[in-house]
Each structure stands twice: as structure tokens, then as C-alpha cells.
Amino acid sequence: MTDLTGKVAIVTGAGRGLGRSMAEALVRAGASVTVASRTSGELEAFVEEAKAGGGEALACPTDITDEASVQRMVQATVETFGRLDILVNNSGIVASTPLLDQPADEWDQVLATNLRGTYLATRAAGRHLTAQGSGKVVNIASNFALQGVPNHAAYSASKAGVIAFTRSIAMEWARAGVQVNAIAPGYFATPLNADLREDADTFAKVVRAIPARRMGEPDELQPWLLLLAGSASDFMTGEVIVIDGGQSVR
């Protein structure tokens, strides 16, 4: 039920970290994958690795906040692979700034990337998915959307918006045969938090707040992505899977 042979997927923010890991999982499951981000060098490296392993991938440099760029990403995928079945909205940025010190343009950038980007990609991909009567959208939210986190108002608000967006579109597209779900990760060891992990005191403080007393590893997210991308989730929509070592339960 997680065999994706013959399926075509797009993963945004796929140059590194969780996005790259999820793209790798999709390729191993048999899907042809378009990897999108602003970093073309990382995307091309992914494509070469996928092809070396017998998979199919397309590098598509994309500004997820730009409508025309997002439309080109979807169109290039359909033109290259002939269809589209799965969209993984993973592009995201973090700003760790106290609200009273936060410039409006930083707030706008976080919301544009994390929420507007999810909207643009889902709308563009959704035209194909709803027309064919099947498809999967997997939005990457965050456990920060479920708890109060100081100095992360923009990030938390954007990810809470992703969850609300997920539930709304799930209801809109349920009868069209398209399932829309979300994953809300906690702290995972990725390049995004490399500086945090290198600061021993900060890292220790973060880990103490996680009941599992560790960060997750990117490959621990892969099975849940495959669940939501494959036929196992055909009767599941509008749900949020939280994977954070118990942090949001506290």
C-alpha cells in the first residue's frame, strides 16, 4: 500500500534536510519525483543520485512564493512525466525573533514562504489532481503550531495556517478523490538547525523539552510520508500526524 510505482510526485524545499529525505523515500518507493527549491546545485545532485539508483527525478529551481514560478514547476512535471499524483509542500523558513523586535518584512517573508507557498503549489497541482479524480497532498506543518513557543510567532502562525488550510482543502476535494493531510514534525536533525545542535547549552535545553530526550532523524519521517502518499490513506483526509517525540503532549 506504499508502492508508488508509476506515480509522479513533487517535493518542494527538496534541496536538503527533510525535503531531500522525503524525496529519496518517494524515489525508492517507485515514484518519479520533481525536486524543487531555490538551490539548483543541490537539486541536480539529487537527480544524479536518483538516476544512479535506477530512479527518475527532475530538478526544477522554483521560488515557491512566486505564482508564475510555481505554475512552471507543475507544468514541467506534467510535461516531463505525463501526469501528477502527489504533492509534498515542504518549503519553509524559520525566524526566531521576539515580536517587538520583528521587522514587518521578516514576518511577511515567513508567511509568504510557509503559507502562501503552500497555497500556490496546492492550487496549481490541485487543478491536475481534481481533474483526474485522484491524488495526494501532504503538507508539512510543525508542532510549533500546536503550542506556545516564544520568539516564533511568525513561524507558529504560518504553520497553524498550514493546518487550517489542510483541513479546509481536504473538505473541498474529498469528493474529487484527492486526500489532503499534514505531518507536524518536531525537532529533527537537519541543516536547518545545525547551529542549534552545535551550541551545547542550547541543544541540551531543547532536548530536555522533548520527552524522548533526543531529536528525530529524517528517515523516521519517511514511513509516515509513504503512508500519506500511497493507497493506505485513501480513506484518510484532513488529518495531522504529529511526530515530535512527545513534545507537544506536555
ZICORVEN-V349804 format. One record per helix or strand of 3 or more residues. SS is the DSSP state (helix for helix, strand for strand). FROM is the first residue (numbers start at 0). LEN is the number of residues. If there is no record, write none. Layout:
ss->[SS SS]
from->[FROM FROM]
len->[LEN LEN]
This chain:
ss->[strand helix strand helix strand helix strand helix helix strand helix helix strand helix helix helix helix strand helix]
from->[7 16 31 39 56 66 85 98 103 134 142 152 177 190 199 218 230 239 246]
len->[5 12 6 13 5 15 4 3 29 6 4 24 8 8 9 11 3 4 3]
